[in-house]
Amino acid sequence: MYVIITLTANDNGEGGIMALYALLCRHAKFSLLPNYQAADEELLTHHNLGYSDRNVPSSSIRRFVERHKKAKTGLLVVALFGACMVICIGVLAPAISVRSSIEGLSVRATNVPNSEYDTTAHTLSKIACKSYEENETRWCNENKRGLYVSAGAMREEKHVVSMMVMFLTGMSVVIVMACVLLVVVFVLQHRGGRKVAFMFAPIMILWLLLIAIVGVYNVIVWNSSVYQALSPYYIYKFFKDTGKDGWISLGGIILCATGTEAMSAELGYFTAASMRVAFSSVIYPCLILQYMGQAAFISKNFDAISTSFYDSIPARANIAMSLSGFAYLTMTFVTTWLMSLVINLVWHKSLIFSLSFILFFGSVEIIFLSSSVMRIPKGGWVPLVIAAVFMGIMYVWHYGSRKKYLYDLHNKVSMKWLLTQGPGLGIIKVPGIGLVYTELATGVPAMFSHFLTNLPAFYQVVVFVCVKTVPVPYVPHEERYLIGRIGPKSYRMYRCIVRNGYKDVNNHEDDFEDDLVMSIAEFIQLEAEGPRILDGSVDGRMAVVRTSEKFGTRLRRSESAFFPESSTSSALASTPVSSSKSATLQNLKSMNRQEESTHLNHRPMVRFELLNTKYRDIHVKQELLELVEAKHAEVAYVIGHSHVKAKWNSSFLKKFAVNMVYSFLRKNSRAPSVGLNIPHICLIEVGMTYYV
């Protein structure tokens, strides 16, 4: 039942903790970043099939969380903690799983030398011991002759020799084979997850069928009445007879209750229907048969409790189980808690149903989780430490990014100041398009006024580009660009909001400049034809223009094949530069264009032309003509090079988080220009200092 419910709560086919958190942020205002826009609700992937927020009364839980910032922060921390546990599993599970599977090979070789490696290790340990005995005899003779040898030196060498013996005798062929297998698996994974899955799928199917056959065999041979253990009466009797010891023993079977969340997290690779069929028809029956077979075997062989599956399981395997098991169960509990919110806020079920879900399944998980807490001193602290480190990094990054966004929001340029400057903004305008990157979805960033104050010149067409992530897994390409205008038409200032899903990957092959010019041209035409043409996909003066039937027909686009370097250079160098009166500046600009052509000669040359059509408004034709000429002249990217610092009166913890941790993360993370695929030759960086 738990599997069926959790697999149903998918975000357009994506599962896991962050997918559930995205669902909640999409259906309620739980996000701490105030970059929400009404146009985001018009995305095709925004509403799940069969569930809509329209004409649905607001829940009391939703109103409470939306009004209290601490509740939003708590929800974010819980989601981040669950996500960090996923990272812990990614760190620990491969090594533990591979070694556990390889250890079974040593079962059949208990009476046979494991390998030449073990023989070599045994020989080396004997040599080390003999060497220490000879040195000890020599020291005793020297002391008798009056030569002083410190006891510390003797203890130090004895410690080194003992450690060498322990290392050589403790190592086994199991560790070597596990390391080799891990290397092979990760090398194959580099080829692609699908190829690895295609290779291991037959192995997993064969393994499940074999353990099911072994389970049936053990039931028939050892105890055919073991099926009665399926009755809940025996678990009651077990806890009644064992008491506290039975509760502590739950930590040894913790992994049997954690696989369901793992299946939910894998929804991005498989469909929910296929996972339901596979789990209910193959995985679950095979596991039940195997566990029944082990129970039947143990009922007649009490001395073989630790060897029910293998002939022997080292104690270290139990510690390894506590490492990954605690992380798995914590992740499962976070998923259950978020699922209860999804049931109430996304599925619009009653609060009683939501509470019943978390009380029923959450109580079972709390019992297992409380039992596994007893194993924290024995190795369970490792995933907690790893999760704490990663959660601290994630939270500080989110905290610093939010403070930086709020600073931009509070210090943005007012529209009144912009209008008082006039269409020319009181500066010198040069041919070209200036793409000003900002995190603001509304308003003009302070970086733009800072640039004009220090250098009163800019391009004739200005486009403020905001790249933001919306809480949906994928955004269709035709809905990605949201185009609008800033100020009157004579200002030639536009806004482009590029919306990406949290699973979208930046495709460096897409030509953003050409798509942007086509989208702005479409917006100019649709705006002239009237607001009714915009299909209602409007946020103020912004619209999704690529959904228009006439998109791509407003301008004639000519694309040449890959130009050789000489022709490209001549074409770029021949572009008129009307703003450069000095011959020296013209030569420098020509040299820069030739250098640019050497980097871009693998891309086709694209030029735009106006169609020979009659325009009802001559100003529309003039605006389109200026846009095309600016594109042919030059396209420059303006991005902020920011330094974020805490205010002087901030607390020590805030100064440490912002000035030390957040600054370190920003300096050692990928530069925004690289993530946005901005050509370095066209990049202009504006220094800004943020006191948050």
Helices and strands as residue ranges (DSSP letters): H 2-8, H 17-27, G 38-42, H 60-67, H 69-103, G 104-109, H 116-144, H 151-170, H 173-189, H 193-222, G 224-230, H 233-242, H 244-249, G 250-257, H 259-265, G 266-268, H 272-278, I 279-283, H 284-300, G 302-307, H 315-345, H 351-373, G 376-378, H 381-410, H 415-421, E 428-437, H 446-454, E 457-470, G 477-479, E 481-485, G 489-491, E 493-501, H 512-529, G 531-534, E 538-539, E 542-543, E 555-559, H 565-573, H 583-600, E 606-610, H 618-633, E 635-645, H 652-655, I 656-662, H 663-667, H 672-675, G 680-682, E 683-691
